Amino acid sequence: FSHIKRRPSHLLSGLLRCGVCGSGLSVHDRDKSCKTRVRCSAVRESGSCSNRRILYLPEIEKAVLDGMREQLKAPELIEAYVRKYNEERRRLAAQAN
């Protein structure tokens, strides 16, 4: 089973970056209502980033999807987006190997 790739846990897994240091954002925890929260992985792993903000993943995903709906109304733009998204996923998968 080691050759089977699992799907990312979240829509934007591996794609979110810290605005301060550029490190990835990773799941921090869930709040009392079970909403997933993310934060800079450099803060969590080494404390080397000053960005201590904790963000709600559902809010980020909603903002991204709302923006995509607005920006990608033209079929040719949707095609370009899907192509770029798949390229980035392949690049990230290659880095992981």
C-alpha positions in Angstrom: 0.0 0.0 0.0 3.0 2.4 0.2 2.6 3.1 -3.5 -0.9 4.4 -3.1 -1.1 8.2 -2.6 -3.7 9.4 -0.2 -5.7 12.5 -1.0 -4.9 15.7 0.9 -6.9 16.1 4.1 -8.1 19.5 3.2 -8.8 21.4 0.0 -5.8 23.7 0.3 -3.4 21.2 1.9 0.2 22.1 1.1 -0.8 25.3 -0.7 -1.2 27.9 2.2 1.8 29.9 3.1 2.7 32.2 6.0 2.6 35.9 5.0 5.5 36.7 7.2 8.1 34.0 6.6 6.7 31.9 3.7 6.6 28.6 5.6 3.6 26.4 5.1 0.5 26.7 7.3 -0.4 23.6 9.1 -3.3 22.4 11.2 -3.0 23.7 14.7 -6.0 22.2 16.4 -9.8 22.4 16.4 -11.8 24.8 18.5 -14.7 23.9 20.8 -17.1 23.8 17.8 -14.7 21.5 15.9 -13.6 24.1 13.4 -10.1 23.4 12.1 -7.5 26.1 12.9 -4.2 26.6 11.1 -1.0 28.5 11.9 2.5 29.0 10.6 4.4 25.7 10.8 7.7 27.6 11.6 6.1 29.0 14.8 5.0 25.5 15.8 8.2 23.7 14.9 11.0 26.1 15.8 9.5 29.3 17.0 11.5 31.1 14.2 8.5 33.1 12.9 6.9 36.1 14.5 3.5 35.4 13.1 1.5 34.0 16.0 -1.9 34.3 14.4 -4.2 31.3 14.4 -6.6 31.2 11.4 -9.8 29.3 10.8 -9.4 27.0 7.8 -13.1 27.0 6.9 -12.9 30.8 6.5 -9.8 30.6 4.4 -11.3 27.9 2.2 -14.6 29.9 1.8 -12.7 33.1 0.9 -10.6 31.2 -1.7 -13.6 29.5 -3.2 -15.7 32.7 -3.3 -12.8 34.4 -5.1 -12.5 31.6 -7.5 -16.2 31.7 -8.3 -15.9 35.4 -9.0 -12.7 35.2 -11.0 -13.2 32.0 -12.9 -16.6 32.6 -14.6 -15.0 32.2 -18.0 -14.4 28.6 -19.2 -10.9 29.4 -20.5 -10.0 30.7 -17.1 -11.3 27.6 -15.3 -9.2 25.5 -17.7 -6.1 27.5 -16.9 -6.8 27.3 -13.2 -7.2 23.5 -13.3 -4.0 23.1 -15.3 -2.0 25.3 -12.8 -3.6 23.6 -9.8 -2.6 20.1 -11.1 0.9 21.3 -11.9 1.3 22.6 -8.4 0.0 19.4 -6.9 2.4 17.3 -9.0 5.3 19.6 -8.0 4.4 19.2 -4.3 4.1 15.5 -4.7 7.5 15.3 -6.4 9.1 17.3 -3.5 7.6 14.9 -1.0 9.2 11.9 -2.6 
